[in-house]
Amino acid sequence: MSSSRPYLLRGFYEWIVDNSLTPYLLVDATLPGVLVPPASVSNGQIVLNVNSAAVQRLTLDNDAVRFGARFAGVHWEICVPIEAVLAVYAKENGRGITFNDEEQDQPGTPSPDNSDSPVTGRPQLKLVT
């Protein structure tokens, strides 16, 4: 299965915007493929305001977040691979989602449904009235 991260990112971004709040991305700027202004990076991370008033041509694709923005008066084309997004949250109240490495779907990882073991005994259903 593909990673759920880009879908969750888009969903939380839309939810934050729909509630008239400012969406921020917390990004791991040390990962390969991250293109952000180095002067704005602190402790290997950067917080990006991705409100439509602050960016141009925002795309939240399955592989990366891309947009144009100005930093200290200089135009930058920002590219953040999806795996570098650590969180998306609202500036005003901090509500959003944080992503961890274990949330990244791993190809070939078996699902925990234990479908190999046979089902024995009677079903454990009860009638509720």
ZANURO-284014 format. One record per residue (C-alpha): residue number from 1; residue in three letters; x, y, z. Coordinates in nm, 4 decimals, padded with zeros to 6 digits. Layout:
! residues N
SITE     k     r          u          v          w
SITE   NUM   Ala          X          Y          Z
...
END
This chain:
! residues 129
SITE     k     r          u          v          w
SITE     1   Met    00.0000    00.0000    00.0000
SITE     2   Ser    00.1054    00.3565   -00.0553
SITE     3   Ser    00.1809    00.5900    00.2330
SITE     4   Ser   -00.1144    00.7516    00.4089
SITE     5   Arg    00.0925    01.0603    00.4955
SITE     6   Pro    00.0064    01.2723    00.1874
SITE     7   Tyr   -00.3642    01.1975    00.2270
SITE     8   Leu   -00.3629    01.2895    00.5958
SITE     9   Leu   -00.1598    01.6016    00.5187
SITE    10   Arg   -00.4124    01.7185    00.2576
SITE    11   Gly   -00.7051    01.6384    00.4865
SITE    12   Phe   -00.5665    01.8287    00.7840
SITE    13   Tyr   -00.4579    02.1195    00.5621
SITE    14   Glu   -00.8124    02.1488    00.4249
SITE    15   Trp   -00.9653    02.1189    00.7725
SITE    16   Ile   -00.7404    02.3963    00.9088
SITE    17   Val   -00.8178    02.6273    00.6146
SITE    18   Asp   -01.1924    02.5512    00.6335
SITE    19   Asn   -01.1839    02.6713    00.9946
SITE    20   Ser   -01.0234    03.0029    00.8886
SITE    21   Leu   -00.6943    02.9201    01.0604
SITE    22   Thr   -00.3342    02.9452    00.9373
SITE    23   Pro   -00.1778    02.6118    00.8292
SITE    24   Tyr    00.1856    02.5607    00.9284
SITE    25   Leu    00.4149    02.2757    00.8222
SITE    26   Leu    00.6970    02.1542    01.0450
SITE    27   Val    00.9699    02.0175    00.8181
SITE    28   Asp    01.2864    01.8129    00.8742
SITE    29   Ala    01.5239    02.0259    00.6661
SITE    30   Thr    01.8074    01.7713    00.6908
SITE    31   Leu    01.6484    01.5114    00.4631
SITE    32   Pro    01.7567    01.4797    00.0988
SITE    33   Gly    01.5446    01.6703   -00.1508
SITE    34   Val    01.4324    01.9431    00.0908
SITE    35   Leu    01.4712    02.2819   -00.0770
SITE    36   Val    01.4181    02.5644    00.1744
SITE    37   Pro    01.6154    02.8791    00.2634
SITE    38   Pro    01.9051    02.7615    00.4838
SITE    39   Ala    01.9011    03.0870    00.6827
SITE    40   Ser    01.5492    03.0031    00.8051
SITE    41   Val    01.6437    02.6564    00.9346
SITE    42   Ser    01.6857    02.6146    01.3103
SITE    43   Asn    01.8054    02.2908    01.4716
SITE    44   Gly    01.7537    02.1077    01.1418
SITE    45   Gln    01.3888    02.2092    01.1186
SITE    46   Ile    01.1849    02.4840    00.9575
SITE    47   Val    00.8263    02.5968    01.0091
SITE    48   Leu    00.6527    02.7032    00.6878
SITE    49   Asn    00.3365    02.9122    00.6670
SITE    50   Val    00.1408    02.7527    00.3805
SITE    51   Asn   -00.1602    02.9840    00.3973
SITE    52   Ser   -00.2795    03.0804    00.0485
SITE    53   Ala   -00.1972    03.4455    00.1278
SITE    54   Ala    00.1662    03.3530    00.2020
SITE    55   Val    00.2458    03.1192   -00.0898
SITE    56   Gln    00.1959    03.0875   -00.4641
SITE    57   Arg    00.1102    02.7716   -00.6613
SITE    58   Leu    00.0806    02.5425   -00.3578
SITE    59   Thr    00.0624    02.1741   -00.4505
SITE    60   Leu    00.0249    01.8935   -00.1983
SITE    61   Asp    00.1174    01.5917   -00.4097
SITE    62   Asn    00.1759    01.2322   -00.3034
SITE    63   Asp    00.5524    01.2787   -00.3312
SITE    64   Ala    00.6149    01.6397   -00.2212
SITE    65   Val    00.4790    01.9766   -00.1126
SITE    66   Arg    00.5764    02.2523   -00.3569
SITE    67   Phe    00.5148    02.6265   -00.3636
SITE    68   Gly    00.6729    02.9641   -00.4237
SITE    69   Ala    00.7269    03.2095   -00.1375
SITE    70   Arg    00.9375    03.5059   -00.0318
SITE    71   Phe    01.1873    03.4844    00.2517
SITE    72   Ala    01.3547    03.8122    00.3537
SITE    73   Gly    01.2419    03.9607    00.0228
SITE    74   Val    01.3952    03.6832   -00.1898
SITE    75   His    01.1734    03.4496   -00.3958
SITE    76   Trp    01.2209    03.0767   -00.3312
SITE    77   Glu    01.0706    02.7711   -00.4981
SITE    78   Ile    01.0150    02.5438   -00.1991
SITE    79   Cys    01.0141    02.1654   -00.2302
SITE    80   Val    00.9497    01.9396    00.0681
SITE    81   Pro    00.9388    01.5631    00.0106
SITE    82   Ile    00.6398    01.4126    00.1920
SITE    83   Glu    00.8646    01.2088    00.4240
SITE    84   Ala    01.0224    01.5369    00.5463
SITE    85   Val    00.6880    01.6733    00.6706
SITE    86   Leu    00.6872    01.6196    01.0472
SITE    87   Ala    00.3561    01.7928    01.1237
SITE    88   Val    00.0772    02.0106    00.9885
SITE    89   Tyr   -00.1000    02.2276    01.2429
SITE    90   Ala   -00.2930    02.5505    01.2954
SITE    91   Lys   -00.0825    02.8474    01.4055
SITE    92   Glu   -00.3605    02.9824    01.6260
SITE    93   Asn   -00.4302    02.6772    01.8434
SITE    94   Gly   -00.1702    02.4105    01.7566
SITE    95   Arg   -00.4322    02.1559    01.6485
SITE    96   Gly   -00.3251    01.9242    01.3689
SITE    97   Ile   -00.1309    01.6032    01.3200
SITE    98   Thr    00.2264    01.4932    01.3870
SITE    99   Phe    00.3828    01.2254    01.1699
SITE   100   Asn    00.6210    00.9603    01.3029
SITE   101   Asp    00.8477    00.7208    01.1129
SITE   102   Glu    00.6348    00.4239    01.2155
SITE   103   Glu    00.3351    00.5840    01.0429
SITE   104   Gln    00.5132    00.5493    00.7098
SITE   105   Asp    00.3694    00.2448    00.5391
SITE   106   Gln    00.6382   -00.0086    00.4583
SITE   107   Pro    00.6023   -00.2053    00.1348
SITE   108   Gly    00.5755   -00.5758    00.1944
SITE   109   Thr    00.4710   -00.5404    00.5580
SITE   110   Pro    00.2014   -00.7986    00.6299
SITE   111   Ser   -00.1278   -00.6761    00.7673
SITE   112   Pro   -00.2040   -00.7727    01.1271
SITE   113   Asp   -00.5248   -00.9605    01.0413
SITE   114   Asn   -00.3754   -01.3078    01.1092
SITE   115   Ser   -00.5703   -01.4543    00.8176
SITE   116   Asp   -00.3384   -01.7589    00.8119
SITE   117   Ser   -00.4803   -01.9061    01.1326
SITE   118   Pro   -00.8110   -02.0920    01.1035
SITE   119   Val   -01.1145   -01.9651    01.2898
SITE   120   Thr   -01.2466   -02.2174    01.5409
SITE   121   Gly   -01.5486   -02.2320    01.7674
SITE   122   Arg   -01.8743   -02.0456    01.7511
SITE   123   Pro   -01.9043   -01.6734    01.6824
SITE   124   Gln   -01.9004   -01.4579    01.9943
SITE   125   Leu   -02.1945   -01.2353    01.9025
SITE   126   Lys   -02.4684   -01.1351    02.1453
SITE   127   Leu   -02.8169   -01.0087    02.0730
SITE   128   Val   -02.8651   -00.6605    02.2147
SITE   129   Thr   -03.2230   -00.5432    02.2573
END
